[in-house]
Amino acid sequence: MAKQISQETFDAVVRENMDEFEMEGEEAVQEAVQQFESQGVDLSNIVKTLNLGATPSGEPEHAVLDALSQLEGLLTADSPDTEKLTSALQTFQEQCKVSFSHRSLAASKDGYKVMFTACTKFADNANTLCKCVETFGAFLDGQPDLIDDTGMQFLVETLAKFAGDAPLQASTCKTIHATCLKHETNRQAYVEHGLLPCLKKALETHGSNPDVVKSVCAVMRVLTFDDDIRVPYGKAHEHAKMMVTENKALETLLASLGACTGDTGTTAEVCLTLSRLAVRNEFCQEIVDLGGLDLVLNAMKDNVRHQGVASRGISVLKAIAGNDDVKTKIVQAGGVELIITAINIHIGVALVCEEGCAALCALALRNTDNVKAIMAANGAETVVQAMKVHMDKPAVQKQGCMAIRNLVARSREFAEPILELGAEDVINEARFRHKSVEDVGKAAVRDLGGQVGLRELW
């Protein structure tokens, strides 16, 4: 584990470099950085800028601590001046956004206590509370361990109490999102405190407000993450199930998708969220039954040149294609042609190519009629071309190999046309470059009828 030092230790070395060796400020900072890094010290929590302020005792003070101190001073008054408070919150927020080290330094000086005090002090004033919660979120970014159970409960209660206030709903959701990233314990605590009904209410009330919709979608998605290495397993699937079955997430999201048709950013966010919630066979079918397939395909048709909509739209199609009945409907509705068009338009974008190949792979799985439709639309040629363009991207190569394999696994007559596209050479090159592609690449070459070298592993 890398060694760490305190901000005071780093600042002392900087001052020593200036006083003892007569270095200029910037040079003294760089010298201190090199000195500690050469000793294997992790400086990710250190503010590596020269102190320009000063405390009453004459000691230098970092700008972020100065901003925190001013904010703390204003909060001691029974009725702080609104203009000064707003200015202080804005200054502290700007300092927090500079870097993680700025936020970490503020946290080491009771930053959480100060910010939570600000939020609770104005718990009944929506306008001021919105600014406090927004600054609170900026401060907590990358520091989810700081928030305690009381803080989480306060944020959920804020959502419930000010359900009609769009800016406060958006700010609160953004703060909740910041405290859920890579923190499974917090995610489960929020759900236990009643977060999910609040998210449902937010979408029902503000379904046409892009800022609210995007922030709610971000929270919904983070609740389905499995990104906390500190826990052996999380409740991502359970959370997705609860959102769909108990809180009508699919209905509210699709209503928002219809309401925000002209907003490409919001459309992409809703599509991505739908793809995260399609975790069960019946959920995939429900999305179609609610008109979701038509909404997604229409959004892609209207915005196929928009990278975000193209990629996220394809991700929904890939997710719901896990249902065999749905994958047939996707093909019948023209989904294959849209996916291939999107890949060709965004052939230089690895993410679109990866999602597109994965979607074609899912549609071709165990369905020979879908394979014929994909081949008729030049899907194999598109997949091979995507692999050629992104030869250095293992994720694209892996999905491409799997798509090609599914195209020929039950339709041997297409092996020769795909080989004529140069697929075998492309796959072998991917196997050579990327170890992670070896197994799927070998399987694809084998099913194409190519030569594969087999070796005994024991």
C-alpha positions as CSV (number, residue, x, y, z in Angstrom):
1,M,0.0,0.0,0.0
2,A,1.4,3.4,-1.0
3,K,2.4,5.8,1.7
4,Q,0.5,9.0,2.3
5,I,1.4,12.3,4.0
6,S,-0.7,15.1,5.4
7,Q,-1.3,18.4,3.7
8,E,0.7,20.2,6.5
9,T,3.7,18.0,5.8
10,F,3.7,18.8,2.1
11,D,3.2,22.5,2.7
12,A,6.1,22.5,5.2
13,V,8.4,21.1,2.6
14,V,7.3,23.7,0.1
15,R,8.0,26.5,2.6
16,E,11.4,25.0,3.3
17,N,12.2,24.9,-0.4
18,M,11.3,28.6,-0.6
19,D,13.0,29.7,2.6
20,E,16.2,27.6,2.6
21,F,16.8,27.2,-1.1
22,E,15.3,30.5,-2.3
23,M,13.1,28.8,-4.9
24,E,10.2,30.5,-6.6
25,G,6.7,29.3,-5.5
26,E,5.9,27.1,-8.5
27,E,9.4,25.6,-8.5
28,A,9.2,24.9,-4.8
29,V,5.9,23.0,-5.3
30,Q,7.3,20.9,-8.2
31,E,10.4,20.1,-6.2
32,A,8.3,18.9,-3.3
33,V,6.2,16.7,-5.6
34,Q,9.3,15.1,-7.2
35,Q,10.8,14.5,-3.7
36,F,7.8,12.7,-2.3
37,E,7.0,10.8,-5.5
38,S,10.6,9.5,-5.6
39,Q,10.0,8.1,-2.1
40,G,6.9,6.3,-3.3
41,V,4.4,8.6,-1.6
42,D,0.8,8.8,-2.9
43,L,0.0,12.5,-3.4
44,S,-3.6,12.0,-4.7
45,N,-4.9,13.6,-1.5
46,I,-2.6,16.6,-1.6
47,V,-3.4,20.0,-3.0
48,K,-0.3,20.8,-5.1
49,T,-0.7,24.5,-5.4
50,L,1.0,27.4,-3.6
51,N,-0.8,28.8,-0.6
52,L,-1.6,32.5,-1.3
53,G,-3.9,33.3,1.6
54,A,-3.0,33.5,5.3
55,T,-4.7,32.7,8.6
56,P,-4.9,35.2,11.4
57,S,-1.8,33.6,13.0
58,G,0.2,34.3,9.8
59,E,0.2,30.7,8.6
60,P,-0.6,30.1,4.9
61,E,-4.1,28.9,4.0
62,H,-5.3,27.1,0.9
63,A,-8.1,28.8,-1.0
64,V,-10.5,25.8,-0.4
65,L,-9.9,26.1,3.3
66,D,-10.4,29.8,3.2
67,A,-13.7,29.3,1.4
68,L,-14.8,26.7,4.0
69,S,-13.8,29.0,6.8
70,Q,-15.9,31.9,5.4
71,L,-18.9,29.6,4.9
72,E,-18.6,28.3,8.5
73,G,-18.4,31.8,9.8
74,L,-21.6,32.8,8.0
75,L,-23.5,29.8,9.4
76,T,-22.8,30.9,13.0
77,A,-25.3,33.7,12.5
78,D,-29.0,33.1,13.2
79,S,-30.0,34.7,9.9
80,P,-27.0,34.9,7.5
81,D,-27.0,37.4,4.7
82,T,-28.5,35.6,1.7
83,E,-26.2,37.2,-0.8
84,K,-23.1,36.6,1.2
85,L,-24.1,33.0,1.9
86,T,-24.8,32.3,-1.8
87,S,-21.5,33.8,-2.8
88,A,-19.7,31.7,-0.1
89,L,-21.4,28.5,-1.2
90,Q,-20.5,29.2,-4.9
91,T,-16.9,29.9,-4.0
92,F,-16.6,26.7,-1.9
93,Q,-18.3,24.7,-4.7
94,E,-15.8,26.0,-7.3
95,Q,-12.9,25.1,-5.1
96,C,-14.3,21.6,-4.5
97,K,-14.6,21.1,-8.3
98,V,-10.9,21.8,-8.9
99,S,-9.7,18.4,-7.8
100,F,-10.2,15.5,-5.5
101,S,-7.4,16.7,-3.4
102,H,-9.2,20.0,-2.7
103,R,-12.3,18.0,-1.5
104,S,-10.1,15.7,0.6
105,L,-8.4,18.6,2.3
106,A,-11.8,20.2,3.1
107,A,-13.0,16.9,4.5
108,S,-10.0,16.8,6.8
109,K,-11.0,20.2,8.3
110,D,-14.6,19.3,9.2
111,G,-16.0,20.0,5.7
112,Y,-18.8,17.5,6.1
113,K,-19.9,18.9,9.4
114,V,-20.0,22.4,7.9
115,M,-21.9,21.4,4.8
116,F,-24.5,19.2,6.6
117,T,-25.1,22.1,9.0
118,A,-25.8,24.4,6.1
119,C,-28.3,21.9,4.7
120,T,-30.1,21.4,7.9
121,K,-30.1,25.1,8.8
122,F,-32.1,25.9,5.6
123,A,-34.1,22.7,5.5
124,D,-37.4,24.7,5.1
125,N,-36.1,27.2,2.5
126,A,-36.2,25.5,-0.9
127,N,-34.1,28.1,-2.8
128,T,-31.3,28.2,-0.3
129,L,-31.4,24.5,0.4
130,C,-31.0,23.8,-3.3
131,K,-27.7,25.8,-3.3
132,C,-26.6,24.0,-0.2
133,V,-27.4,20.5,-1.5
134,E,-25.7,21.3,-4.8
135,T,-22.5,22.4,-3.0
136,F,-22.8,19.4,-0.7
137,G,-22.8,17.1,-3.7
138,A,-19.7,18.8,-5.2
139,F,-17.9,18.3,-1.9
140,L,-18.9,14.6,-1.6
141,D,-17.8,13.7,-5.1
142,G,-15.4,10.8,-4.8
143,Q,-15.9,10.7,-1.0
144,P,-19.0,8.6,-0.5
145,D,-17.6,7.2,2.8
146,L,-18.1,10.6,4.4
147,I,-21.9,10.6,4.4
148,D,-23.6,8.9,7.4
149,D,-27.0,7.4,7.9
150,T,-28.5,10.7,9.1
151,G,-27.2,12.5,6.0
152,M,-28.7,9.9,3.6
153,Q,-32.0,10.0,5.4
154,F,-32.0,13.8,5.2
155,L,-31.5,13.7,1.4
156,V,-34.4,11.2,0.9
157,E,-36.6,13.3,3.1
158,T,-35.7,16.4,1.0
159,L,-36.9,14.6,-2.1
160,A,-40.2,13.7,-0.5
161,K,-40.7,17.1,1.1
162,F,-40.1,19.2,-2.0
163,A,-41.5,16.8,-4.6
164,G,-42.7,19.8,-6.7
165,D,-39.4,21.7,-6.8
166,A,-37.6,20.7,-10.0
167,P,-34.2,22.3,-9.3
168,L,-34.0,20.9,-5.8
169,Q,-35.1,17.4,-7.0
170,A,-32.2,17.5,-9.6
171,S,-29.6,18.8,-7.1
172,T,-30.6,16.2,-4.5
173,C,-30.5,13.3,-7.0
174,K,-27.0,14.4,-8.1
175,T,-25.8,14.4,-4.5
176,I,-27.3,11.0,-3.9
177,H,-25.6,9.7,-7.1
178,A,-22.2,11.0,-5.9
179,T,-22.6,9.1,-2.6
180,C,-23.6,5.9,-4.3
181,L,-20.7,5.4,-6.7
182,K,-18.6,2.5,-5.6
183,H,-20.5,2.3,-2.3
184,E,-22.9,-0.7,-2.0
185,T,-23.6,0.0,1.7
186,N,-24.9,3.5,0.8
187,R,-27.0,2.2,-2.1
188,Q,-28.7,-0.3,0.1
189,A,-29.2,2.3,2.9
190,Y,-30.9,4.7,0.5
191,V,-33.3,2.0,-0.7
192,E,-34.1,1.2,2.9
193,H,-34.8,4.8,3.6
194,G,-37.4,4.9,0.9
195,L,-35.5,6.4,-2.1
196,L,-37.3,4.4,-4.8
197,P,-40.8,5.9,-4.4
198,C,-39.2,9.4,-4.4
199,L,-37.6,8.6,-7.8
200,K,-40.9,7.4,-9.1
201,K,-42.6,10.6,-7.9
202,A,-39.9,12.8,-9.4
203,L,-40.4,11.3,-12.9
204,E,-44.1,11.4,-12.6
205,T,-44.0,15.1,-11.6
206,H,-41.1,16.3,-13.7
207,G,-41.1,13.8,-16.6
208,S,-40.6,16.5,-19.2
209,N,-37.8,18.4,-17.3
210,P,-34.5,17.3,-18.8
211,D,-32.4,18.1,-15.7
212,V,-34.6,16.1,-13.4
213,V,-35.0,13.2,-15.7
214,K,-31.3,12.9,-16.3
215,S,-30.4,13.1,-12.6
216,V,-33.1,10.6,-11.7
217,C,-31.9,8.2,-14.4
218,A,-28.3,8.5,-13.1
219,V,-29.5,7.5,-9.6
220,M,-31.5,4.6,-11.0
221,R,-28.5,3.3,-12.9
222,V,-26.1,3.6,-10.0
223,L,-28.4,1.5,-7.9
224,T,-27.9,-1.4,-10.4
225,F,-24.1,-1.1,-10.3
226,D,-21.8,-3.8,-8.9
227,D,-18.7,-1.6,-8.5
228,D,-17.8,-1.9,-4.8
229,I,-14.8,-4.2,-4.4
230,R,-15.3,-4.1,-0.6
231,V,-18.4,-6.3,-0.6
232,P,-18.6,-9.9,-1.9
233,Y,-21.9,-9.3,-3.7
234,G,-24.5,-6.5,-3.9
235,K,-28.1,-6.1,-4.6
236,A,-28.0,-4.7,-8.1
237,H,-30.5,-7.2,-9.4
238,E,-32.8,-6.8,-6.4
239,H,-32.8,-3.0,-6.8
240,A,-33.7,-3.3,-10.5
241,K,-36.5,-5.7,-9.7
242,M,-37.9,-3.4,-7.0
243,M,-37.8,-0.3,-9.3
244,V,-39.7,-2.2,-12.0
245,T,-42.2,-4.2,-10.1
246,E,-42.9,-2.0,-7.1
247,N,-42.3,1.5,-8.4
248,K,-43.3,1.4,-12.1
249,A,-39.9,2.4,-13.4
250,L,-40.5,1.2,-16.9
251,E,-43.8,3.2,-17.3
252,T,-42.4,6.4,-15.9
253,L,-39.2,6.2,-17.9
254,L,-41.0,5.5,-21.2
255,A,-43.4,8.4,-20.4
256,S,-40.3,10.6,-20.0
257,L,-38.8,9.2,-23.2
258,G,-41.9,10.3,-25.1
259,A,-42.0,13.7,-23.4
260,C,-38.4,14.5,-24.2
261,T,-38.3,13.3,-27.8
262,G,-36.5,16.4,-29.1
263,D,-33.8,16.3,-26.4
264,T,-31.0,14.0,-27.6
265,G,-29.1,14.1,-24.3
266,T,-32.2,13.1,-22.2
267,T,-33.2,10.5,-24.8
268,A,-29.8,8.8,-24.5
269,E,-29.9,8.9,-20.7
270,V,-33.4,7.3,-20.6
271,C,-32.3,4.6,-23.1
272,L,-29.3,3.7,-21.1
273,T,-31.4,3.4,-17.9
274,L,-33.9,1.2,-19.6
275,S,-31.1,-1.1,-20.7
276,R,-29.9,-1.4,-17.1
277,L,-33.4,-2.4,-15.9
278,A,-34.1,-5.0,-18.6
279,V,-32.7,-7.8,-16.3
280,R,-35.5,-10.3,-16.5
281,N,-37.4,-12.0,-19.4
282,E,-40.7,-10.4,-18.4
283,F,-39.2,-7.0,-18.1
284,C,-38.0,-7.2,-21.7
285,Q,-41.5,-8.1,-22.8
286,E,-43.0,-5.4,-20.7
287,I,-40.9,-2.7,-22.4
288,V,-42.3,-3.8,-25.7
289,D,-45.9,-4.1,-24.4
290,L,-45.7,-0.5,-23.1
291,G,-44.6,0.8,-26.5
292,G,-41.0,1.1,-25.6
293,L,-39.7,-0.7,-28.7
294,D,-41.4,1.8,-31.0
295,L,-40.3,4.8,-29.0
296,V,-36.6,3.6,-29.0
297,L,-36.6,2.8,-32.8
298,N,-38.3,6.2,-33.6
299,A,-35.7,8.0,-31.4
300,M,-32.9,6.2,-33.3
301,K,-34.4,7.0,-36.7
302,D,-34.7,10.7,-35.9
303,N,-31.3,10.9,-34.3
304,V,-29.2,8.1,-35.8
305,R,-26.4,10.6,-36.4
306,H,-26.2,11.5,-32.8
307,Q,-23.6,9.3,-31.2
308,G,-25.2,9.1,-27.8
309,V,-28.7,8.2,-29.0
310,A,-27.3,5.7,-31.5
311,S,-25.2,3.9,-28.9
312,R,-27.8,4.0,-26.1
313,G,-30.6,3.0,-28.4
314,I,-28.7,0.0,-29.5
315,S,-27.9,-0.9,-25.9
316,V,-31.7,-1.1,-25.2
317,L,-32.2,-3.3,-28.2
318,K,-29.4,-5.6,-27.1
319,A,-30.8,-5.8,-23.6
320,I,-34.4,-6.6,-24.5
321,A,-33.2,-9.1,-27.2
322,G,-32.5,-11.4,-24.3
323,N,-36.2,-12.4,-24.7
324,D,-36.6,-14.7,-27.8
325,D,-40.1,-13.3,-28.7
326,V,-38.8,-9.7,-28.4
327,K,-35.8,-10.3,-30.6
328,T,-38.2,-11.4,-33.4
329,K,-40.2,-8.2,-33.0
330,I,-37.1,-6.1,-33.1
331,V,-36.1,-7.6,-36.5
332,Q,-39.7,-7.3,-37.8
333,A,-39.8,-3.6,-36.8
334,G,-36.6,-2.8,-38.8
335,G,-34.2,-2.9,-35.8
336,V,-31.5,-4.7,-37.7
337,E,-31.3,-2.1,-40.5
338,L,-31.1,0.7,-37.9
339,I,-28.4,-1.0,-35.9
340,I,-26.3,-1.6,-39.1
341,T,-26.9,2.0,-40.3
342,A,-25.8,3.4,-36.9
343,I,-22.6,1.3,-37.0
344,N,-21.8,2.5,-40.5
345,I,-22.4,6.1,-39.6
346,H,-20.3,5.9,-36.4
347,I,-17.8,3.3,-37.7
348,G,-15.0,5.3,-36.1
349,V,-16.6,5.2,-32.6
350,A,-15.6,2.1,-30.7
351,L,-18.5,2.2,-28.3
352,V,-21.1,2.2,-31.0
353,C,-19.3,-0.6,-32.9
354,E,-19.1,-2.7,-29.7
355,E,-22.8,-2.2,-28.8
356,G,-23.8,-2.8,-32.4
357,C,-21.9,-6.0,-32.7
358,A,-23.3,-7.2,-29.3
359,A,-26.8,-6.4,-30.4
360,L,-26.4,-8.3,-33.7
361,C,-24.9,-11.2,-31.7
362,A,-28.0,-11.2,-29.4
363,L,-30.5,-11.0,-32.3
364,A,-28.7,-13.9,-34.2
365,L,-28.6,-16.2,-31.2
366,R,-30.7,-19.4,-31.8
367,N,-32.7,-17.7,-34.5
368,T,-32.0,-18.6,-38.2
369,D,-34.7,-16.2,-39.5
370,N,-33.0,-13.3,-37.8
371,V,-29.6,-14.5,-39.2
372,K,-31.1,-14.3,-42.7
373,A,-32.3,-10.8,-42.1
374,I,-28.9,-9.7,-40.8
375,M,-27.1,-11.2,-43.7
376,A,-29.5,-9.7,-46.2
377,A,-28.8,-6.2,-44.6
378,N,-25.0,-6.8,-45.0
379,G,-24.6,-7.2,-41.3
380,A,-21.6,-9.5,-41.6
381,E,-19.8,-7.1,-43.8
382,T,-20.5,-4.3,-41.3
383,V,-19.2,-6.4,-38.3
384,V,-16.0,-7.3,-40.2
385,Q,-15.4,-3.7,-41.1
386,A,-15.9,-2.6,-37.5
387,M,-13.4,-5.1,-36.4
388,K,-10.9,-3.9,-39.0
389,V,-11.3,-0.3,-37.9
390,H,-10.9,-1.0,-34.2
391,M,-8.3,-3.7,-34.2
392,D,-6.8,-2.2,-31.1
393,K,-10.0,-2.5,-29.1
394,P,-10.4,-5.9,-27.5
395,A,-14.1,-5.3,-26.6
396,V,-15.0,-4.6,-30.2
397,Q,-13.1,-7.7,-31.4
398,K,-14.7,-9.9,-28.8
399,Q,-18.3,-8.8,-29.7
400,G,-17.5,-9.1,-33.4
401,C,-16.2,-12.6,-33.0
402,M,-19.3,-13.6,-31.1
403,A,-21.6,-12.0,-33.7
404,I,-19.9,-13.9,-36.5
405,R,-20.1,-17.2,-34.6
406,N,-23.8,-16.8,-34.0
407,L,-24.3,-16.0,-37.7
408,V,-22.9,-19.3,-38.8
409,A,-23.5,-21.6,-35.8
410,R,-26.9,-22.7,-37.1
411,S,-26.7,-21.4,-40.7
412,R,-23.6,-23.1,-42.2
413,E,-24.5,-21.8,-45.7
414,F,-23.3,-18.3,-44.6
415,A,-19.8,-19.5,-43.6
416,E,-18.4,-19.2,-47.1
417,P,-19.7,-15.6,-47.8
418,I,-18.3,-14.4,-44.5
419,L,-14.9,-16.0,-45.1
420,E,-14.8,-14.2,-48.5
421,L,-15.0,-10.9,-46.5
422,G,-11.7,-11.8,-44.9
423,A,-13.2,-12.6,-41.5
424,E,-10.8,-15.4,-40.7
425,D,-7.7,-13.2,-41.1
426,V,-9.3,-10.4,-39.1
427,I,-10.3,-12.8,-36.3
428,N,-6.8,-14.4,-36.2
429,E,-5.2,-11.0,-36.0
430,A,-7.5,-10.1,-33.1
431,R,-6.5,-13.4,-31.3
432,F,-2.8,-12.6,-31.8
433,R,-3.2,-9.0,-30.4
434,H,-5.6,-9.7,-27.5
435,K,-5.4,-12.6,-25.2
436,S,-8.9,-12.0,-24.0
437,V,-10.2,-12.7,-27.5
438,E,-8.5,-16.1,-27.9
439,D,-11.4,-18.3,-26.8
440,V,-14.2,-16.6,-28.7
441,G,-12.0,-16.0,-31.7
442,K,-11.0,-19.6,-31.9
443,A,-14.7,-20.7,-31.6
444,A,-15.6,-18.3,-34.4
445,V,-12.9,-19.6,-36.8
446,R,-13.8,-23.2,-36.0
447,D,-17.5,-22.5,-36.8
448,L,-16.5,-20.8,-40.0
449,G,-14.7,-23.9,-41.0
450,G,-11.2,-22.4,-40.7
451,Q,-8.1,-23.9,-39.3
452,V,-7.6,-23.7,-35.5
453,G,-4.7,-25.1,-33.5
454,L,-5.8,-27.3,-30.6
455,R,-3.6,-28.0,-27.7
456,E,-3.9,-30.0,-24.5
457,L,-4.1,-27.9,-21.3
458,W,-3.2,-30.7,-19.0
